[in-house]
Amino acid sequence: MTVLVLTCEEDVTADMVVSALNASGVPVVRLDPADLPGDVALSAEYVQGDFHGHLSSGGRVVSMNGLRSIWIRRPGAPGAHAVEQSAWLTAESTQALYGTLSCTPARWMNHPNAAAQARYKPWQLQVARHSAFAVPPTLITTFPQVAREFAGRYPDLVVKSVSGAHPSDPPLALPTTRIEPDADFAEVAAGPTLLQQLVPKRADIRLTCVGDALFAARKAADPDQVDGRFAENGHPWEATELPARIGPAVRAYMNTARLAYGAFDFAEDEDGTWWFLECNQGGQFGFIQLETEQPIAEAVAAWLATGAVRPGHRRRPADGLAGRPDKGSDSP
């Protein structure tokens, strides 16, 4: 059975996983939905209660019923590379591709429905709180007076993007920025504003969850650093152990979110507490693996290589890979 990888042409992270799949002899087809229609073609037939679907890309044809897993890594929008692009074509191609793939017995990393919900940062904060993570006091508002009252209770605040756009996505990206003490907050009326209590951190933490396997990496932060994504401080990423409470919290979060993969960002304070900032359901891990030599790509490949879900069988999102035992101190 075949692994289907949906991503753009230039994706080093996907390259690492495809290489691991090839090395283990697992058939894999990689394509960009942006090439549908065009270099990518599909056909699906529904007759007398039976479903038969096929995809072709680069001269290869794969049966949809022969898919064991589907990895949505960094795909383009269907129809984006068409000669005559239109919103109608994108809508039709999206429905055709993801609708037919949802008819297969394959399991997903991550399913589009779960991924769409997991992108909402306000929802992330609620799930994180219920999963027993430490979450900084946060306010999302367009009421200036509410913002002023929140600042009165939590005087050291940062403002960040509600949508969580990555620094590589200008002009949507907004660095996490410290609020000046004399801020008036009148401008929050112009659009939803996310205010959060500043976590004085000694390190940034990236925890990559692949099925049941957890890979934690730590990078020391400078004393005045607020958003390490936009500034390089010269400190390397290093593999680190998990505090005792983090592993169960991650698994609770992943089960609630119905995710098989998640890239968690935490701020570690001087007491060693890991404060939840966000979980990117499609976050890249290549830079972490290259610096720490943690076998994350191999873990993703192993999860994808596990057999498809049988008809009528519901597999837990995190099934398919035995994770390493949680290690670490008793600090939170």
C-alpha positions as a Python dict, from the first residue, in 0.01 Angstrom:
ca = {
    (1, 'M'): (0, 0, 0),
    (2, 'T'): (108, 356, -76),
    (3, 'V'): (176, 666, 132),
    (4, 'L'): (44, 988, -22),
    (5, 'V'): (233, 1309, 61),
    (6, 'L'): (58, 1636, -17),
    (7, 'T'): (304, 1925, -22),
    (8, 'C'): (463, 2191, -239),
    (9, 'E'): (760, 2121, -464),
    (10, 'E'): (1022, 2282, -241),
    (11, 'D'): (980, 2134, 106),
    (12, 'V'): (1297, 2010, 275),
    (13, 'T'): (1101, 1869, 567),
    (14, 'A'): (896, 1651, 331),
    (15, 'D'): (1216, 1551, 149),
    (16, 'M'): (1349, 1404, 474),
    (17, 'V'): (1039, 1192, 531),
    (18, 'V'): (1014, 1075, 170),
    (19, 'S'): (1379, 970, 188),
    (20, 'A'): (1307, 768, 504),
    (21, 'L'): (1007, 603, 338),
    (22, 'N'): (1213, 515, 32),
    (23, 'A'): (1486, 370, 250),
    (24, 'S'): (1234, 143, 422),
    (25, 'G'): (1085, 29, 90),
    (26, 'V'): (743, 185, 145),
    (27, 'P'): (576, 303, -180),
    (28, 'V'): (517, 678, -173),
    (29, 'V'): (356, 928, -409),
    (30, 'R'): (421, 1298, -356),
    (31, 'L'): (216, 1567, -525),
    (32, 'D'): (107, 1928, -486),
    (33, 'P'): (-271, 1986, -493),
    (34, 'A'): (-193, 2318, -662),
    (35, 'D'): (-120, 2111, -976),
    (36, 'L'): (-482, 1985, -992),
    (37, 'P'): (-601, 2014, -1265),
    (38, 'G'): (-291, 1984, -1481),
    (39, 'D'): (8, 1774, -1382),
    (40, 'V'): (-216, 1608, -1124),
    (41, 'A'): (-534, 1431, -1234),
    (42, 'L'): (-801, 1239, -1049),
    (43, 'S'): (-1099, 1018, -1116),
    (44, 'A'): (-1354, 873, -875),
    (45, 'E'): (-1645, 641, -946),
    (46, 'Y'): (-1943, 565, -722),
    (47, 'V'): (-2142, 273, -860),
    (48, 'Q'): (-2373, 31, -676),
    (49, 'G'): (-2237, 131, -340),
    (50, 'D'): (-1874, 84, -438),
    (51, 'F'): (-1605, 356, -452),
    (52, 'H'): (-1309, 343, -687),
    (53, 'G'): (-1073, 639, -713),
    (54, 'H'): (-740, 708, -880),
    (55, 'L'): (-478, 983, -874),
    (56, 'S'): (-200, 1042, -1122),
    (57, 'S'): (110, 1258, -1088),
    (58, 'G'): (440, 1254, -1271),
    (59, 'G'): (335, 959, -1482),
    (60, 'R'): (241, 747, -1179),
    (61, 'V'): (-113, 628, -1111),
    (62, 'V'): (-222, 525, -762),
    (63, 'S'): (-548, 371, -647),
    (64, 'M'): (-710, 567, -366),
    (65, 'N'): (-824, 242, -209),
    (66, 'G'): (-458, 139, -203),
    (67, 'L'): (-353, 428, 22),
    (68, 'R'): (-233, 337, 368),
    (69, 'S'): (-187, 695, 490),
    (70, 'I'): (-205, 1058, 378),
    (71, 'W'): (34, 1326, 506),
    (72, 'I'): (-78, 1684, 457),
    (73, 'R'): (247, 1870, 493),
    (74, 'R'): (248, 2206, 312),
    (75, 'P'): (12, 2173, 14),
    (76, 'G'): (-77, 2447, -228),
    (77, 'A'): (-439, 2540, -287),
    (78, 'P'): (-596, 2315, -550),
    (79, 'G'): (-613, 2491, -885),
    (80, 'A'): (-346, 2747, -789),
    (81, 'H'): (-117, 2645, -1078),
    (82, 'A'): (-391, 2623, -1340),
    (83, 'V'): (-354, 2825, -1659),
    (84, 'E'): (-687, 2995, -1590),
    (85, 'Q'): (-720, 3033, -1215),
    (86, 'S'): (-1045, 3117, -1042),
    (87, 'A'): (-1213, 3091, -705),
    (88, 'W'): (-1463, 2853, -866),
    (89, 'L'): (-1189, 2620, -989),
    (90, 'T'): (-1020, 2619, -649),
    (91, 'A'): (-1349, 2537, -474),
    (92, 'E'): (-1433, 2259, -721),
    (93, 'S'): (-1082, 2110, -710),
    (94, 'T'): (-1071, 2124, -330),
    (95, 'Q'): (-1404, 1945, -301),
    (96, 'A'): (-1299, 1684, -556),
    (97, 'L'): (-957, 1608, -407),
    (98, 'Y'): (-1021, 1610, -34),
    (99, 'G'): (-1374, 1477, -72),
    (100, 'T'): (-1263, 1168, -263),
    (101, 'L'): (-960, 1112, -39),
    (102, 'S'): (-1195, 1114, 261),
    (103, 'C'): (-1365, 810, 110),
    (104, 'T'): (-1049, 600, 141),
    (105, 'P'): (-950, 367, 428),
    (106, 'A'): (-628, 565, 478),
    (107, 'R'): (-547, 746, 798),
    (108, 'W'): (-440, 1106, 802),
    (109, 'M'): (-163, 1320, 941),
    (110, 'N'): (-366, 1534, 997),
    (111, 'H'): (-726, 1502, 878),
    (112, 'P'): (-835, 1829, 709),
    (113, 'N'): (-1132, 1875, 943),
    (114, 'A'): (-919, 1834, 1256),
    (115, 'A'): (-642, 2049, 1107),
    (116, 'A'): (-882, 2332, 1027),
    (117, 'Q'): (-1009, 2348, 1383),
    (118, 'A'): (-661, 2310, 1531),
    (119, 'R'): (-547, 2627, 1353),
    (120, 'Y'): (-772, 2849, 1568),
    (121, 'K'): (-549, 2997, 1835),
    (122, 'P'): (-838, 3087, 2072),
    (123, 'W'): (-950, 2723, 2057),
    (124, 'Q'): (-593, 2609, 2119),
    (125, 'L'): (-577, 2811, 2440),
    (126, 'Q'): (-897, 2651, 2570),
    (127, 'V'): (-784, 2298, 2485),
    (128, 'A'): (-443, 2366, 2641),
    (129, 'R'): (-604, 2482, 2964),
    (130, 'H'): (-823, 2171, 2983),
    (131, 'S'): (-519, 1954, 2903),
    (132, 'A'): (-344, 2081, 3220),
    (133, 'F'): (-84, 2301, 3050),
    (134, 'A'): (26, 2623, 3214),
    (135, 'V'): (-131, 2897, 2998),
    (136, 'P'): (-48, 3268, 3039),
    (137, 'P'): (-347, 3496, 3111),
    (138, 'T'): (-476, 3600, 2770),
    (139, 'L'): (-733, 3843, 2635),
    (140, 'I'): (-875, 3875, 2283),
    (141, 'T'): (-1083, 4188, 2245),
    (142, 'T'): (-1194, 4486, 2039),
    (143, 'F'): (-1306, 4678, 2351),
    (144, 'P'): (-1043, 4937, 2455),
    (145, 'Q'): (-1178, 4961, 2809),
    (146, 'V'): (-1162, 4584, 2855),
    (147, 'A'): (-800, 4594, 2735),
    (148, 'R'): (-719, 4871, 2984),
    (149, 'E'): (-873, 4673, 3270),
    (150, 'F'): (-680, 4361, 3168),
    (151, 'A'): (-357, 4564, 3159),
    (152, 'G'): (-436, 4687, 3509),
    (153, 'R'): (-445, 4329, 3636),
    (154, 'Y'): (-149, 4210, 3428),
    (155, 'P'): (75, 4513, 3375),
    (156, 'D'): (349, 4341, 3171),
    (157, 'L'): (182, 4239, 2843),
    (158, 'V'): (269, 4140, 2489),
    (159, 'V'): (53, 4168, 2179),
    (160, 'K'): (53, 3893, 1919),
    (161, 'S'): (-134, 3781, 1611),
    (162, 'V'): (-465, 3602, 1667),
    (163, 'S'): (-417, 3410, 1343),
    (164, 'G'): (-67, 3298, 1437),
    (165, 'A'): (85, 3379, 1097),
    (166, 'H'): (445, 3262, 1067),
    (167, 'P'): (731, 3512, 1013),
    (168, 'S'): (778, 3368, 664),
    (169, 'D'): (428, 3481, 565),
    (170, 'P'): (451, 3862, 522),
    (171, 'P'): (257, 4088, 527),
    (172, 'L'): (41, 3881, 766),
    (173, 'A'): (318, 3815, 1019),
    (174, 'L'): (321, 4012, 1342),
    (175, 'P'): (610, 3965, 1586),
    (176, 'T'): (513, 3915, 1947),
    (177, 'T'): (573, 4265, 2083),
    (178, 'R'): (595, 4403, 2435),
    (179, 'I'): (330, 4662, 2524),
    (180, 'E'): (454, 4998, 2648),
    (181, 'P'): (349, 5083, 3008),
    (182, 'D'): (162, 5398, 2896),
    (183, 'A'): (-35, 5226, 2617),
    (184, 'D'): (-386, 5367, 2570),
    (185, 'F'): (-531, 5060, 2390),
    (186, 'A'): (-770, 5276, 2185),
    (187, 'E'): (-652, 5106, 1866),
    (188, 'V'): (-777, 4761, 1966),
    (189, 'A'): (-1116, 4879, 1838),
    (190, 'A'): (-976, 4858, 1485),
    (191, 'G'): (-949, 4479, 1495),
    (192, 'P'): (-938, 4177, 1729),
    (193, 'T'): (-628, 4208, 1946),
    (194, 'L'): (-461, 3931, 2145),
    (195, 'L'): (-297, 4047, 2467),
    (196, 'Q'): (-106, 3804, 2684),
    (197, 'Q'): (90, 3829, 3005),
    (198, 'L'): (461, 3826, 2930),
    (199, 'V'): (645, 3510, 3036),
    (200, 'P'): (1000, 3610, 3138),
    (201, 'K'): (1170, 3316, 2976),
    (202, 'R'): (1509, 3159, 3000),
    (203, 'A'): (1450, 2931, 2701),
    (204, 'D'): (1226, 2852, 2406),
    (205, 'I'): (1094, 2496, 2383),
    (206, 'R'): (981, 2315, 2069),
    (207, 'L'): (812, 1983, 2135),
    (208, 'T'): (727, 1774, 1830),
    (209, 'C'): (461, 1507, 1878),
    (210, 'V'): (443, 1226, 1621),
    (211, 'G'): (177, 975, 1716),
    (212, 'D'): (287, 864, 2061),
    (213, 'A'): (649, 977, 2025),
    (214, 'L'): (762, 1306, 2179),
    (215, 'F'): (1076, 1497, 2079),
    (216, 'A'): (1163, 1801, 2289),
    (217, 'A'): (1424, 2062, 2201),
    (218, 'R'): (1543, 2361, 2400),
    (219, 'K'): (1708, 2686, 2295),
    (220, 'A'): (1841, 2933, 2553),
    (221, 'A'): (1684, 3280, 2532),
    (222, 'D'): (1846, 3617, 2589),
    (223, 'P'): (1710, 3814, 2888),
    (224, 'D'): (1536, 4076, 2673),
    (225, 'Q'): (1416, 3836, 2403),
    (226, 'V'): (1040, 3838, 2336),
    (227, 'D'): (993, 3659, 2003),
    (228, 'G'): (1280, 3430, 1910),
    (229, 'R'): (1132, 3357, 1567),
    (230, 'F'): (1234, 3697, 1438),
    (231, 'A'): (1582, 3721, 1588),
    (232, 'E'): (1875, 3481, 1595),
    (233, 'N'): (2062, 3489, 1926),
    (234, 'G'): (2329, 3235, 1836),
    (235, 'H'): (2219, 2972, 2086),
    (236, 'P'): (2172, 2623, 1938),
    (237, 'W'): (1870, 2397, 1967),
    (238, 'E'): (1952, 2102, 2195),
    (239, 'A'): (1756, 1788, 2280),
    (240, 'T'): (1603, 1811, 2626),
    (241, 'E'): (1401, 1599, 2866),
    (242, 'L'): (1034, 1654, 2942),
    (243, 'P'): (905, 1768, 3280),
    (244, 'A'): (686, 1495, 3427),
    (245, 'R'): (352, 1667, 3367),
    (246, 'I'): (412, 1762, 3003),
    (247, 'G'): (379, 1418, 2841),
    (248, 'P'): (27, 1348, 2973),
    (249, 'A'): (-80, 1704, 2888),
    (250, 'V'): (45, 1668, 2530),
    (251, 'R'): (-142, 1342, 2482),
    (252, 'A'): (-461, 1491, 2627),
    (253, 'Y'): (-429, 1784, 2387),
    (254, 'M'): (-364, 1562, 2086),
    (255, 'N'): (-659, 1336, 2164),
    (256, 'T'): (-896, 1630, 2209),
    (257, 'A'): (-772, 1792, 1889),
    (258, 'R'): (-780, 1459, 1700),
    (259, 'L'): (-427, 1518, 1574),
    (260, 'A'): (-155, 1270, 1484),
    (261, 'Y'): (113, 1540, 1453),
    (262, 'G'): (167, 1864, 1639),
    (263, 'A'): (454, 2109, 1693),
    (264, 'F'): (418, 2270, 2038),
    (265, 'D'): (588, 2594, 2138),
    (266, 'F'): (651, 2672, 2505),
    (267, 'A'): (830, 2943, 2701),
    (268, 'E'): (1038, 2809, 2990),
    (269, 'D'): (1055, 3046, 3286),
    (270, 'E'): (1319, 3069, 3560),
    (271, 'D'): (1132, 2812, 3771),
    (272, 'G'): (1144, 2557, 3490),
    (273, 'T'): (772, 2580, 3410),
    (274, 'W'): (683, 2530, 3044),
    (275, 'W'): (415, 2783, 2946),
    (276, 'F'): (199, 2686, 2649),
    (277, 'L'): (213, 2935, 2361),
    (278, 'E'): (68, 2744, 2066),
    (279, 'C'): (47, 2415, 1879),
    (280, 'N'): (110, 2424, 1505),
    (281, 'Q'): (-61, 2121, 1353),
    (282, 'G'): (160, 2149, 1044),
    (283, 'G'): (478, 2295, 1191),
    (284, 'Q'): (808, 2205, 1031),
    (285, 'F'): (1066, 2001, 1219),
    (286, 'G'): (1358, 1990, 976),
    (287, 'F'): (1559, 2258, 1155),
    (288, 'I'): (1511, 2080, 1487),
    (289, 'Q'): (1625, 1745, 1349),
    (290, 'L'): (1928, 1896, 1180),
    (291, 'E'): (2046, 2067, 1499),
    (292, 'T'): (1954, 1800, 1756),
    (293, 'E'): (1981, 1482, 1544),
    (294, 'Q'): (1649, 1366, 1685),
    (295, 'P'): (1494, 1112, 1441),
    (296, 'I'): (1170, 1300, 1382),
    (297, 'A'): (1152, 1232, 1007),
    (298, 'E'): (1199, 863, 1075),
    (299, 'A'): (918, 875, 1331),
    (300, 'V'): (685, 1043, 1081),
    (301, 'A'): (779, 786, 817),
    (302, 'A'): (715, 501, 1062),
    (303, 'W'): (371, 640, 1149),
    (304, 'L'): (281, 682, 782),
    (305, 'A'): (403, 331, 702),
    (306, 'T'): (161, 176, 951),
    (307, 'G'): (-139, 2, 791),
    (308, 'A'): (-458, 175, 686),
    (309, 'V'): (-772, 190, 897),
    (310, 'R'): (-1002, -102, 824),
    (311, 'P'): (-1361, -19, 720),
    (312, 'G'): (-1572, 20, 1031),
    (313, 'H'): (-1266, 57, 1257),
    (314, 'R'): (-1192, 391, 1423),
    (315, 'R'): (-829, 433, 1510),
    (316, 'R'): (-718, 680, 1774),
    (317, 'P'): (-537, 975, 1612),
    (318, 'A'): (-219, 895, 1802),
    (319, 'D'): (-212, 521, 1719),
    (320, 'G'): (64, 371, 1515),
    (321, 'L'): (391, 449, 1686),
    (322, 'A'): (521, 346, 2024),
    (323, 'G'): (668, 654, 2187),
    (324, 'R'): (967, 686, 2412),
    (325, 'P'): (887, 704, 2785),
    (326, 'D'): (860, 1051, 2927),
    (327, 'K'): (1166, 1158, 3121),
    (328, 'G'): (1251, 1462, 3318),
    (329, 'S'): (1243, 1629, 3651),
    (330, 'D'): (941, 1668, 3873),
    (331, 'S'): (923, 2037, 3789),
    (332, 'P'): (603, 2143, 3604),
}
